[in-house]
């Protein structure tokens, strides 16, 4: 499944969430007011969310109108708006999504600008599904993944992401 298809939200089953916490146990996934059985999660992935497209026709209209109305004085305003649109387009921050796919066909996406953090979630969730750990809690505010139980292997962290082990 492509992340572009997820963002379209054409069938109503696709939701973009910005939770404070996501909790995964051996049996459930909980975020906000939603709870799913872990066995209903069929897959997960991390992918890029496409940036907003540049409105070329609008930009071209502003530039042409600005040039034609430059003698009147209004054209400078139109050219300024066109320049602002270009600057805004090229300064967009790349966003990434962590996608949970459910066996019902629905998907839930969690958005962040930190791809490594989302990769840490995917690595920890893989360990949970393999039975290596008992659970994990993802704190979206400070970009941390806290693992419960005995963890095996290494989970890489990004510049702002942390992984804490809590062996019981």
Backbone as CSV, one residue per row, in Angstrom:
resi,resn,N_x,N_y,N_z,CA_x,CA_y,CA_z,C_x,C_y,C_z
1,UNK,0.852,-1.177,0.000,0.000,0.000,0.000,0.892,1.233,0.000
2,UNK,0.592,2.152,-0.864,1.359,3.382,-0.934,0.828,4.394,0.066
3,UNK,1.736,5.165,0.628,1.337,6.177,1.598,0.480,7.250,0.929
4,UNK,0.708,7.486,-0.369,-0.124,8.462,-1.084,-1.590,8.040,-1.052
5,UNK,-1.858,6.745,-1.187,-3.225,6.253,-1.128,-3.824,6.465,0.249
6,UNK,-3.011,6.386,1.286,-3.491,6.567,2.657,-3.993,7.985,2.888
7,UNK,-3.289,8.961,2.389,-3.610,10.359,2.663,-4.908,10.785,1.970
8,UNK,-5.279,10.142,0.877,-6.479,10.542,0.151,-7.750,10.390,0.973
9,UNK,-7.820,9.415,1.862,-8.960,9.177,2.742,-10.257,9.059,1.946
10,UNK,-10.253,8.233,0.890,-11.417,8.146,0.039,-12.483,7.197,0.562
11,UNK,-12.153,6.225,1.385,-13.149,5.266,1.824,-13.558,5.446,3.285
12,UNK,-13.051,6.420,3.973,-13.449,6.683,5.344,-12.774,5.796,6.372
13,UNK,-12.069,4.762,5.953,-11.433,3.857,6.887,-10.037,4.333,7.272
14,UNK,-9.516,5.289,6.549,-8.150,5.735,6.775,-8.154,6.988,7.643
15,UNK,-7.406,6.937,8.717,-7.425,8.009,9.700,-5.992,8.453,9.956
16,UNK,-5.772,9.738,10.067,-4.466,10.264,10.460,-4.598,10.739,11.896
17,UNK,-3.803,10.196,12.780,-3.889,10.502,14.209,-2.635,11.238,14.667
18,UNK,-2.764,12.084,15.644,-1.643,12.713,16.329,-1.809,12.467,17.827
19,UNK,-1.459,11.281,18.291,-1.695,10.940,19.691,-0.585,11.471,20.589
20,UNK,-0.856,11.508,21.888,0.196,11.802,22.855,0.967,10.527,23.169
21,UNK,0.246,9.429,23.304,0.849,8.132,23.605,0.215,7.055,22.734
22,UNK,1.007,6.059,22.392,0.501,4.832,21.789,1.040,3.704,22.654
23,UNK,0.160,2.849,23.134,0.580,1.726,23.975,0.306,0.416,23.246
24,UNK,1.330,-0.415,23.168,1.223,-1.735,22.570,1.486,-2.772,23.661
25,UNK,0.598,-3.723,23.801,0.851,-4.863,24.682,0.813,-6.110,23.808
26,UNK,0.939,-7.278,24.428,0.892,-8.506,23.643,-0.482,-8.735,23.025
27,UNK,-1.498,-8.067,23.560,-2.856,-8.307,23.073,-3.541,-7.086,22.465
28,UNK,-3.142,-5.868,22.857,-3.879,-4.690,22.414,-2.966,-3.575,21.919
29,UNK,-3.574,-2.676,21.141,-2.960,-1.422,20.715,-3.926,-0.341,21.154
30,UNK,-3.422,0.659,21.904,-4.298,1.706,22.429,-3.701,3.072,22.136
31,UNK,-4.532,3.963,21.590,-4.153,5.356,21.376,-5.419,6.187,21.420
32,UNK,-5.343,7.313,22.111,-6.528,8.155,22.256,-7.681,7.363,22.838
33,UNK,-8.826,7.404,22.189,-10.006,6.666,22.617,-10.152,5.337,21.879
34,UNK,-9.165,4.956,21.101,-9.245,3.747,20.280,-8.430,2.611,20.883
35,UNK,-8.998,1.409,20.829,-8.305,0.198,21.266,-8.533,-0.866,20.201
36,UNK,-7.438,-1.505,19.759,-7.515,-2.592,18.793,-6.832,-3.816,19.383
37,UNK,-7.289,-4.998,18.980,-6.564,-6.205,19.342,-5.336,-6.287,18.464
38,UNK,-4.198,-6.640,19.038,-2.962,-6.711,18.272,-3.067,-7.735,17.154
39,UNK,-3.832,-8.780,17.349,-3.955,-9.782,16.293,-4.735,-9.245,15.089
40,UNK,-5.427,-8.104,15.237,-6.100,-7.468,14.103,-5.167,-6.579,13.292
41,UNK,-3.940,-6.367,13.772,-2.950,-5.599,13.021,-2.257,-6.557,12.071
42,UNK,-2.408,-6.321,10.774,-1.817,-7.226,9.790,-0.466,-6.751,9.291
43,UNK,-0.153,-5.500,9.487,1.136,-4.997,9.037,1.357,-3.574,9.496
44,UNK,2.580,-3.125,9.320,2.923,-1.749,9.643,4.079,-1.324,8.764
45,UNK,4.155,-0.025,8.478,5.227,0.491,7.637,5.489,1.955,7.966
46,UNK,6.647,2.423,7.542,7.024,3.824,7.669,7.250,4.340,6.259
47,UNK,6.633,5.468,5.924,6.775,6.024,4.584,6.655,7.528,4.580
48,UNK,7.011,8.125,3.440,6.950,9.574,3.293,5.535,10.021,2.978
49,UNK,5.144,11.137,3.557,3.885,11.778,3.209,4.223,12.844,2.173
50,UNK,3.533,12.832,1.057,3.874,13.796,0.012,3.659,15.234,0.469
51,UNK,4.554,16.111,0.032,4.420,17.530,0.356,3.272,18.125,-0.448
52,UNK,2.802,19.283,0.000,1.744,19.965,-0.734,2.263,20.352,-2.113
53,UNK,1.414,20.170,-3.110,1.816,20.473,-4.485,1.785,21.977,-4.730
54,UNK,2.677,22.410,-5.606,2.722,23.809,-6.008,1.594,24.057,-7.002
55,UNK,0.797,25.060,-6.764,-0.315,25.418,-7.650,0.254,26.233,-8.819
56,UNK,0.672,25.539,-9.858,1.389,26.172,-10.964,0.507,27.162,-11.709
57,UNK,-0.742,26.802,-11.973,-1.617,27.727,-12.706,-1.869,29.005,-11.919
58,UNK,-2.089,28.872,-10.620,-2.288,30.055,-9.788,-1.022,30.905,-9.760
59,UNK,0.116,30.249,-9.610,1.393,30.969,-9.597,1.630,31.686,-10.921
60,UNK,1.384,30.994,-12.030,1.558,31.594,-13.351,0.609,32.772,-13.539
61,UNK,-0.644,32.636,-13.085,-1.604,33.736,-13.172,-1.165,34.948,-12.365
62,UNK,-0.614,34.697,-11.164,-0.131,35.822,-10.351,1.051,36.529,-11.002
63,UNK,1.962,35.759,-11.583,3.134,36.364,-12.224,2.715,37.171,-13.450
64,UNK,1.878,36.583,-14.315,1.435,37.294,-15.520,0.624,38.525,-15.136
65,UNK,-0.312,38.373,-14.200,-1.100,39.510,-13.747,-0.230,40.576,-13.101
66,UNK,0.774,40.143,-12.347,1.684,41.091,-11.708,2.490,41.882,-12.712
67,UNK,2.950,41.194,-13.761,3.727,41.893,-14.789,2.844,42.875,-15.556
68,UNK,1.609,42.450,-15.887,0.707,43.338,-16.625,0.269,44.546,-15.797
69,UNK,0.118,44.355,-14.489,-0.349,45.446,-13.624,0.789,46.155,-12.889
70,UNK,2.006,45.894,-13.300,3.160,46.491,-12.624,3.159,48.012,-12.759
71,UNK,2.728,48.523,-13.901,2.701,49.970,-14.118,1.680,50.649,-13.208
72,UNK,0.602,49.942,-12.855,-0.441,50.516,-12.002,-0.008,50.503,-10.538
73,UNK,0.874,49.608,-10.162,1.327,49.529,-8.785,0.778,48.322,-8.054
74,UNK,-0.304,47.743,-8.544,-0.903,46.567,-7.927,-0.078,45.323,-8.260
75,UNK,0.644,45.376,-9.342,1.424,44.233,-9.803,2.490,43.798,-8.820
76,UNK,3.041,44.743,-8.087,4.087,44.387,-7.111,3.516,43.508,-6.010
77,UNK,2.256,43.729,-5.644,1.605,42.904,-4.627,1.410,41.483,-5.157
78,UNK,0.946,41.370,-6.390,0.748,40.048,-6.997,2.071,39.300,-7.137
79,UNK,3.126,39.984,-7.539,4.441,39.340,-7.642,4.965,38.937,-6.269
80,UNK,4.668,39.733,-5.240,5.065,39.381,-3.869,4.359,38.124,-3.384
81,UNK,3.058,38.004,-3.710,2.316,36.793,-3.332,2.884,35.578,-4.051
82,UNK,3.230,35.735,-5.323,3.826,34.630,-6.083,5.169,34.219,-5.480
83,UNK,5.975,35.188,-5.083,7.266,34.877,-4.457,7.058,34.173,-3.124
84,UNK,6.079,34.622,-2.338,5.781,33.971,-1.062,5.357,32.521,-1.280
85,UNK,4.539,32.258,-2.303,4.114,30.887,-2.611,5.309,29.994,-2.933
86,UNK,6.256,30.503,-3.707,7.449,29.721,-4.056,8.302,29.427,-2.825
87,UNK,8.504,30.432,-1.993,9.311,30.242,-0.781,8.644,29.234,0.141
88,UNK,7.333,29.341,0.337,6.596,28.418,1.194,6.697,26.991,0.656
89,UNK,6.588,26.840,-0.659,6.640,25.503,-1.258,7.995,24.824,-1.023
90,UNK,9.071,25.538,-1.202,10.396,24.926,-1.083,10.888,24.812,0.356
91,UNK,10.214,25.455,1.312,10.609,25.358,2.716,9.754,24.388,3.521
92,UNK,8.922,23.610,2.856,8.078,22.644,3.552,8.934,21.571,4.219
93,UNK,8.551,21.188,5.414,9.226,20.113,6.135,8.682,18.778,5.651
94,UNK,9.588,17.838,5.407,9.161,16.507,4.993,8.537,15.791,6.176
95,UNK,7.349,15.258,6.004,6.650,14.507,7.038,6.661,13.033,6.671
96,UNK,6.628,12.193,7.699,6.616,10.746,7.519,5.431,10.179,8.288
97,UNK,5.004,9.010,7.885,3.879,8.376,8.548,4.218,6.966,8.995
98,UNK,3.771,6.612,10.202,3.826,5.232,10.688,2.420,4.686,10.500
99,UNK,2.287,3.655,9.686,0.983,3.160,9.284,0.727,1.790,9.889
100,UNK,-0.393,1.667,10.585,-0.869,0.371,11.064,-1.951,-0.102,10.111
101,UNK,-1.770,-1.282,9.530,-2.774,-1.864,8.641,-3.558,-2.894,9.436
102,UNK,-4.879,-2.836,9.342,-5.754,-3.734,10.081,-6.335,-4.791,9.147
103,UNK,-6.714,-5.938,9.702,-7.247,-6.993,8.852,-8.620,-6.653,8.291
104,UNK,-9.254,-5.597,8.765,-10.521,-5.134,8.207,-10.308,-4.348,6.922
105,UNK,-9.050,-4.068,6.591,-8.744,-3.265,5.421,-8.485,-1.814,5.758
106,UNK,-8.799,-1.403,6.962,-8.565,-0.029,7.384,-7.110,0.191,7.770
107,UNK,-6.717,1.428,7.762,-5.368,1.792,8.174,-5.448,3.003,9.095
108,UNK,-4.462,3.118,9.971,-4.327,4.288,10.827,-2.902,4.784,10.689
109,UNK,-2.747,6.062,10.448,-1.432,6.642,10.242,-1.125,7.650,11.332
110,UNK,0.114,7.607,11.826,0.609,8.545,12.822,1.718,9.355,12.161
111,UNK,1.613,10.671,12.189,2.491,11.545,11.426,3.574,12.152,12.305
112,UNK,4.806,12.210,11.765,5.938,12.834,12.451,6.927,13.323,11.399
113,UNK,7.771,14.264,11.768,8.830,14.708,10.856,10.132,13.956,11.118
114,UNK,10.161,13.079,12.113,11.355,12.333,12.491,11.229,10.877,12.027
115,UNK,11.843,10.566,10.897,11.740,9.220,10.326,12.399,8.166,11.219
116,UNK,13.499,8.509,11.856,14.175,7.536,12.733,13.297,7.142,13.910
117,UNK,12.590,8.101,14.469,11.675,7.824,15.573,10.615,6.814,15.131
118,UNK,10.056,7.015,13.948,9.058,6.075,13.436,9.682,4.711,13.170
119,UNK,10.940,4.685,12.734,11.646,3.420,12.562,11.870,2.710,13.888
120,UNK,12.117,3.475,14.941,12.261,2.890,16.280,10.969,2.218,16.719
121,UNK,9.841,2.855,16.402,8.547,2.259,16.738,8.378,0.945,15.982
122,UNK,8.699,0.955,14.692,8.552,-0.258,13.882,9.457,-1.376,14.396
123,UNK,10.687,-1.044,14.783,11.609,-2.064,15.316,11.092,-2.656,16.619
124,UNK,10.611,-1.800,17.501,10.094,-2.279,18.788,8.819,-3.097,18.585
125,UNK,7.958,-2.667,17.658,6.729,-3.412,17.388,7.046,-4.781,16.791
126,UNK,8.068,-4.852,15.971,8.508,-6.139,15.433,8.937,-7.067,16.573
127,UNK,9.705,-6.535,17.528,10.129,-7.345,18.674,8.923,-7.797,19.495
128,UNK,7.908,-6.946,19.622,6.704,-7.323,20.352,5.971,-8.459,19.634
129,UNK,5.841,-8.354,18.332,5.138,-9.386,17.570,5.901,-10.712,17.563
130,UNK,7.216,-10.642,17.648,8.032,-11.855,17.711,8.034,-12.471,19.112
131,UNK,7.535,-11.744,20.101,7.475,-12.262,21.457,8.717,-11.983,22.277
132,UNK,9.609,-11.138,21.772,10.843,-10.828,22.492,10.622,-9.886,23.666
133,UNK,9.589,-9.053,23.609,9.292,-8.101,24.680,7.817,-8.237,25.049
134,UNK,7.435,-7.651,26.184,6.060,-7.757,26.675,5.167,-6.609,26.220
135,UNK,5.750,-5.461,25.933,4.951,-4.312,25.517,5.824,-3.095,25.308
136,UNK,5.227,-2.036,24.806,5.956,-0.789,24.622,4.990,0.370,24.668
137,UNK,5.516,1.510,25.071,4.753,2.753,25.084,5.522,3.776,24.273
138,UNK,4.823,4.414,23.345,5.419,5.443,22.505,4.918,6.788,22.995
139,UNK,5.838,7.669,23.376,5.498,9.021,23.795,5.779,9.947,22.618
140,UNK,4.725,10.477,22.029,4.866,11.283,20.820,5.470,12.651,21.128
141,UNK,5.260,13.168,22.347,5.746,14.507,22.682,7.261,14.575,22.771
142,UNK,7.888,13.606,23.449,9.350,13.645,23.578,10.039,12.608,22.690
143,UNK,9.288,12.019,21.782,9.813,11.056,20.810,10.595,9.933,21.475
144,UNK,9.940,9.255,22.385,10.613,8.155,23.068,9.793,6.885,22.948
145,UNK,10.494,5.754,22.973,9.874,4.440,22.955,10.347,3.719,24.204
146,UNK,9.409,3.374,25.093,9.751,2.660,26.313,9.320,1.210,26.148
147,UNK,10.262,0.286,26.331,10.020,-1.137,26.112,9.894,-1.842,27.450
148,UNK,8.882,-2.723,27.559,8.658,-3.496,28.773,9.016,-4.950,28.511
149,UNK,9.674,-5.548,29.481,10.081,-6.940,29.338,11.529,-7.019,28.918
150,UNK,11.959,-8.202,28.562,13.343,-8.394,28.168,13.468,-8.227,26.675
151,UNK,14.304,-7.294,26.288,14.504,-7.010,24.871,15.762,-7.699,24.376
152,UNK,15.713,-8.144,23.140,16.867,-8.752,22.492,17.252,-7.871,21.322
153,UNK,18.544,-7.768,21.042,18.992,-6.997,19.897,19.151,-5.533,20.223
154,UNK,19.296,-4.746,19.173,19.558,-3.317,19.313,18.483,-2.563,18.534
155,UNK,17.977,-1.513,19.146,17.063,-0.613,18.458,17.815,0.695,18.266
156,UNK,17.967,1.121,17.019,18.703,2.348,16.758,17.832,3.540,17.103
157,UNK,18.470,4.620,17.534,17.737,5.834,17.868,18.258,6.981,17.034
158,UNK,17.389,7.958,16.807,17.775,9.149,16.072,18.342,10.196,17.010
159,UNK,18.549,11.387,16.488,19.119,12.465,17.291,18.213,12.847,18.453
160,UNK,16.914,12.825,18.229,15.982,13.268,19.263,15.164,12.121,19.835
161,UNK,15.396,10.907,19.380,14.614,9.770,19.843,15.397,8.998,20.885
162,UNK,14.692,8.432,21.853,15.341,7.618,22.869,14.574,6.320,23.025
163,UNK,15.269,5.261,23.360,14.645,3.983,23.631,15.072,3.567,25.032
164,UNK,14.093,3.290,25.901,14.379,2.913,27.266,13.960,1.462,27.470
165,UNK,14.780,0.711,28.139,14.462,-0.681,28.455,14.048,-0.776,29.903
166,UNK,12.959,-1.459,30.153,12.460,-1.662,31.514,12.290,-3.157,31.715
167,UNK,13.343,-3.834,32.122,13.290,-5.277,32.318,12.558,-5.602,33.597
168,UNK,11.573,-6.471,33.483,10.787,-6.868,34.654,11.394,-8.063,35.329
